[in-house]
Amino acid sequence: MSETVVVDLKDTAEKLQPVRRSQDERTRAMRRRLIDAAIRAIDEEGYAGSSVTKIVERAGVSRGAHLHHFASKQTLMIAVAEDVVRSATRAVLSRSSSDRIDPANLVWVMWRSVVNQPAGRVFLEVMHASRSDPSLAEALRPVALRAIRLFRRLSRRRRAAMVGDAPWEDMLLLAQWTLRGMMMDAPLVRHPEFFDKKINTLVDMLQTYGRLAAGTGTDVGSKEPRGKR
């Protein structure tokens, strides 16, 4: 004997309807879409070659949608820079949660997770563009300062775990500038492992400085293992 199955079509239709996102969620999603498109465009075509038209085409949105969220290319570039700094802060802090700061490890984190990534390269592109654009430079300055304050935050938060009196805030800032300079030379270097050797040299310098500052002869960090090159 067959059973009769009763289907509530109204209930089924309601379940199949897509969940409507709030206005804030739609706004965040659209901004994320435009920022990601800008990062891809600038990383591949450079700052000058990444017009608003090309960015909105990559994002698959209208020019009006862009203008609704970002009044100009400059406001979008500042949003990109802010996004990069937030991501870099998360990457660095998530890898420095132990009681003992390892400056050498932070150098490798900065290189692999921040500087030598599309977002990191785009940040350098925007900074370079600001050299000849006073308005962009003025808007970018607070964002760049937040990146600098990251090392002050690390130093203050873990001052008791530091070895000796070495001013690690300054040393890590100098290391960041060194890595940025290396990234500028990246298009000219055929073999990426070339940079690994130079970063190990930078780590050697940090370790030597730490030993001298502490007067203990003890390493303050670990170099990347020297494997085959």
Steps between C-alpha positions, in 0.01 A plus 500: 500500500655829388537794735383850417767765538380853566738775398464852632591697188506832684741370762723346231505820296600703804788266573626523141504878500850647540574662833491874457811678621481818700605832349820495705586153373439605139714809552788302649478245220509767229792682660685168535434427134639836387804481731588149381461609137724801562769281658497260203507785249784693662707186564473402134491838324654745743347805662502720190357224282212426735230746411165503677345362181730196506441443869119504471522266200702254707253534785207447263313804628384829356685829519209628706551225757863601533415867547237410758764335720815688398472855372830481307793277415688656791237404758507145364881493523488612863246226571737251334792624712293478819396146410864401443610644835218318683593170333870554574424575864299179533773297330778636721310489829369148438858379468636685800267382773762322708655648814831545322532716191706350222609797283652268241172312460315831461731593213401184316131560577524854365663376181289192429161610632507874437762659274534221242126461449270676248356728770848590625623578151193715437567694822846583364348607168263738676780638719718558195214679322461731800853631443374719215144543627489723812128442550544121498802530729304703754215247501739204516715633786270388788475151349878469463545617859272221621734251334794657685313493832459123465861452608456739790199297605702179487787653693284644777278196534794264543768730638560267794571215259763694304863411535711785637428862417503467122249746347315234301238747382769682301672182386179342371404823328837507326449137403161587350653779293773263384243242387303766314816604319565139404149475362568795271785297346290183465417548129873503423580178687463173312528261792281572806731298727753780453292701747493214751877522534486875551227468762717249686773765497253751643408248770872454579527874553198502733640213702842661528347829606288323761802321647700822518211692656431230755865426570407135551618330184155345465306501174179702498344322205525219253611520143314321227664157466759509225390230261614445146498812286 
